[in-house]
Amino acid sequence: MTRELEGINALFTGRAEGTKKIALIQSFDKRKIISNKGLSIFHAANVFRKVEGVGLTLGTGLSAILEDKKLSFFSFHSARQIFDLTQYFKEATDEDLRTDIV
């Protein structure tokens, strides 16, 4: 099961508001996998218990929001870990900078 979780790049949840569809996207990496290799414990009902299976830890921050066909992201680095954004990003040349300043 741990090997299957290592292939996850992102977690998605969403909702529909009328005809608008909204997806909330959080990046995920294998460091967030809780496995039963070694010693992993969790605290529940005032007792620490050893992890018997596999689990995930979730962060509190979003990587991106997809509203219909519009993608908004908080970090380009984080968004490109999930989506191929190469066609939307181009490094500016010195000539581009001189042209845009005028």
GUBA-594581 format. One record per residue (C-alpha): x, y, z. Coordinates in steps of 0.1 Angstrom, whole numbers, plus 5000, padded with zeros to 4 digits. Example, Ala and Ser with C-alpha at 12.3 -4.5 7.8 and 13.67 -1.06 7.14 Angstrom:
<pts>
512349555078513749895071
</pts>
This chain:
<pts>
500050005000502950255008504250204972500850304958500750624979504150734967502750794932500251054945501251414934498251604946494951574965491751724950488451814964485752024949482252144947479752284922478152624927475352634901477152584868480552684882482852394892485552464918488452224926490752284956494152134951496952054976500351924966501451594981504751424985505951094999507251255031503651295042503050925042502650765076503850405074504350115098508050095089510050165120508050325149505150545140502650635168499650855170497650995199493950925203491650915233494550995257496450695245499450665221499050385196501450225172500450275135499349935122498550045086499350325063498050685064498551035051499151365068497451665053498752015053496652325058497652515027496352494992498552484961495952594936492252654929490752554896487452744888486052604856489052654832490852924853493752804874494953034903497952924923499853054952503252934942504452854906506852594920504152414938501652434909504252294884504751994907501151904899500552044864502752084833502852464830505752484806503652634778502652924801506053024814508853174794511953334809512353694799515353794778517254124782515454244750512054154765512854364796514054664776510954654753508454624782510054914802509155174776
</pts>
